[in-house]
């Protein structure tokens, strides 16, 4: 399988809406709320955010279930919940407590 490059028209974000949506979400959830110390710091924080975004962040198209949950989705009415904060407390994840 070969990957080909397709050029999109200039100033036309609708032509690349998946990438544009990710950039908008990453900015609003992450980079607008943090002080970027260096390129290395930004790369480390973005790598952690991408792992969260692709694996554990709830998606509306999946009825707010994460794509790759590390634990079964908890029933919030009958379980104790553990809270975990990711990059510096900007994002909060919840999972069933032991």
Buried (B, 14 or more C-beta within 10 A) or exposed (E): EEEEEEEEEEEEEEEEEEEEEEEEEBEEBBBEEBEEEEEEEBEEBBEBBEEBBEEBBEEEEEEEEBEEEEEEBBEEEEEEEEEEEBBEEBBEBEBBEE
